[in-house]
Amino acid sequence: MQKPLKPLKSYSTPVVLVGGGEIAWEQLHLICDHSYPIIGVDSGANVLRLNDIIVDAVIGDLDSITDLATFPQTMETIKISEQQTTDFEKALYTIDAPLFICFGFWGDRLDHCLSALHVLTKYRGQKRVLLIDQADLIFTPQKTLEMEIGIKTRFSIYPLKTTNFLTSSGFLYPLDGLTFEAGKLMSTSNETTQSRILLTTTEETKSNYVVILPNSKLQSVFDWLRK
């Protein structure tokens, strides 16, 4: 199957994507309380079924699904057979939504983490994605970052492409005027010194980086991303 020229499904609300990796269950249940559509991404559907979470749809090449016949008949199945992309990317290009909240794609395997970073780089500025694992969360701001996240919060930045920071406030190590680029400069384990932080970039590089925070900050990040 060729990659579709436009999404096959559109949602007006955030959607939850669940892959087959390790899941931060406390955070997933927090998001599930909002009753957003839940999409099993290939073997992620198995994980959801085993934990009695209703799956609205399953997407992927479906080579890791255990007995589709045992899933509810109301579950939509979208099979995409091409093998040039991961199932995570298949879900992103198949669905149009204001926000993707993603579990099971990050954390327990380095190759999966690198693959997810590749997808975030490819779709930066196009898809708003929040990835959550057992320790961290990672997201692409795509706009001026002004958020309440509390004092002494670990705050890391990884540049997907060259990123030019203009101003910052609320950080132990200021970022004013710095240019980040993979292999040259990034920021690991900075720390907030104020409850409210501010970070601005040039307009053309606003989608070129990801922020990594403790997953305990999920509610603050989730609320900000929905604005």
C-alpha positions in Angstrom: 0.0 0.0 0.0 1.3 3.4 -0.9 1.6 6.1 1.8 -1.7 8.0 1.5 -1.6 11.6 0.2 -3.9 12.7 3.0 -5.0 11.3 6.4 -7.5 8.5 6.3 -9.1 9.6 9.7 -9.6 13.0 11.2 -10.4 13.8 14.8 -11.3 17.2 16.4 -9.9 16.0 19.8 -6.5 14.7 20.9 -6.0 11.0 20.2 -4.1 8.4 22.3 -1.6 6.2 20.5 -0.4 3.0 22.3 2.4 1.0 21.0 3.8 -2.4 22.2 6.6 -1.1 24.4 6.5 -0.5 28.2 3.6 1.7 29.3 3.5 4.3 32.0 0.1 3.1 33.3 -0.6 5.8 35.8 -0.1 8.5 33.2 -2.1 6.5 30.6 -5.1 6.1 33.0 -4.9 9.9 33.7 -5.2 10.6 29.9 -7.9 7.9 29.5 -10.1 9.8 32.0 -10.6 12.4 29.2 -12.4 9.7 27.0 -10.3 10.5 23.9 -10.1 8.0 21.0 -7.6 5.2 21.8 -5.7 3.8 18.9 -3.7 0.6 19.2 -0.6 0.8 17.0 -0.1 -2.8 15.9 0.9 -4.8 19.0 -0.2 -1.9 21.2 -3.7 -3.3 20.7 -2.7 -6.5 22.4 -1.4 -4.5 25.4 -4.7 -2.6 25.6 -6.8 -5.6 25.4 -4.9 -7.5 28.1 -5.5 -4.5 30.4 -9.2 -4.2 29.6 -8.9 -0.9 27.8 -11.3 -0.4 24.9 -9.6 0.1 21.6 -11.3 2.3 19.1 -9.1 1.4 16.2 -5.9 -0.5 15.4 -3.4 0.8 12.8 -0.2 -0.7 11.3 1.0 -3.6 9.2 -0.8 -5.8 11.8 2.0 -8.4 11.8 2.1 -8.4 15.6 -1.6 -8.5 16.4 -2.7 -11.6 18.4 -5.9 -13.0 16.9 -7.9 -10.1 15.5 -11.0 -12.1 15.7 -11.0 -11.9 19.5 -11.2 -8.1 19.5 -14.6 -6.3 19.6 -16.4 -6.1 16.2 -16.8 -2.3 16.8 -13.0 -1.8 16.6 -11.9 -0.3 13.3 -8.9 -2.0 11.6 -6.6 0.0 9.3 -3.9 -2.2 7.7 -1.0 -0.4 6.0 1.3 -2.9 4.5 4.2 -0.7 3.3 7.5 -1.5 5.2 9.4 1.8 4.6 8.1 3.4 7.8 7.5 2.2 11.4 4.0 1.6 12.8 4.3 4.8 14.8 4.8 6.8 11.7 2.0 5.0 9.9 -0.3 6.1 12.7 0.8 9.7 12.4 0.4 10.0 8.7 -2.9 8.1 8.7 -4.5 10.3 11.4 -5.2 14.0 11.6 -5.6 15.3 15.1 -4.7 18.4 17.1 -2.5 16.4 19.5 -1.1 12.9 19.6 -0.6 11.5 23.2 1.7 8.5 22.8 2.6 5.6 25.0 4.8 2.5 24.4 7.1 4.1 21.8 9.9 5.3 24.0 12.0 4.3 27.0 12.8 0.6 27.1 14.7 0.1 23.8 17.3 2.4 22.3 16.4 1.6 18.7 12.8 2.5 19.4 13.8 5.8 21.0 16.0 6.7 18.0 13.2 5.7 15.6 10.8 7.9 17.5 13.3 10.8 17.3 13.5 10.2 13.5 9.7 10.5 13.2 9.6 13.6 15.4 12.2 15.2 13.2 10.3 14.3 10.0 7.0 15.6 11.2 8.1 18.6 13.2 5.8 21.5 12.6 3.2 19.2 11.1 2.1 17.0 14.0 2.0 17.9 17.7 3.3 14.9 19.5 3.7 14.1 23.2 5.6 10.9 24.1 5.4 9.4 27.6 7.4 6.6 29.2 8.0 5.4 32.8 10.4 8.2 33.7 10.1 11.0 31.1 7.9 12.8 28.6 9.1 14.4 25.4 7.3 16.9 23.2 7.8 19.5 20.4 6.6 22.9 21.6 6.1 24.5 18.1 5.4 27.9 19.7 6.8 30.1 22.5 7.2 28.0 25.5 5.6 29.7 28.6 4.5 27.2 31.2 4.0 26.6 34.9 6.1 23.5 35.8 7.4 24.2 39.3 10.7 25.0 40.8 13.7 22.7 40.6 12.2 20.7 37.7 14.7 18.8 35.4 14.5 20.4 32.0 16.4 19.1 28.9 16.4 20.1 25.3 17.5 18.1 22.3 17.7 19.8 18.9 16.1 17.9 16.0 17.5 20.5 13.6 19.4 23.8 14.2 17.5 25.9 16.7 18.1 29.5 17.5 17.0 30.5 21.0 16.3 34.2 21.6 15.3 34.6 25.3 14.8 32.5 28.3 13.7 33.0 31.9 13.3 30.7 34.9 16.4 28.5 34.2 19.5 27.8 36.2 21.5 27.9 33.0 20.0 30.6 30.7 19.6 29.8 27.0 19.5 33.4 25.7 21.2 33.8 22.3 22.3 30.1 22.0 22.2 28.0 18.9 21.6 24.3 19.4 22.5 21.7 16.8 22.8 17.9 17.1 26.5 17.0 17.5 27.4 20.5 18.5 25.3 21.8 21.4 22.3 20.6 23.4 21.1 21.0 27.0 20.9 18.1 29.4 19.5 18.4 33.0 19.0 22.1 33.2 16.8 23.1 36.1 14.0 25.6 36.7 14.6 28.3 39.2 11.1 29.7 38.9 7.7 28.1 38.8 6.9 29.7 35.4 9.4 29.4 32.6 9.7 31.2 29.3 11.6 30.2 26.2 11.5 31.8 22.8 13.2 31.0 19.4 13.3 32.5 16.0 10.1 31.9 14.1 11.7 29.6 11.5 13.2 27.3 14.2 10.3 27.1 16.6 9.6 23.5 15.7 13.2 22.3 15.6 13.6 21.0 19.1 12.1 18.7 21.8 11.8 19.2 25.5 12.3 16.4 27.9 10.7 16.6 31.4 9.9 14.2 34.2 6.6 12.4 33.5 5.2 13.8 36.8 4.7 17.1 34.8 2.3 15.4 32.4 -0.8 17.4 33.5 1.0 20.8 33.1 2.4 19.9 29.7 -0.9 18.4 28.6 -2.9 21.5 29.6 -0.4 23.7 27.8 -0.4 21.7 24.6 -4.2 21.8 24.4 -4.2 25.7 24.4 
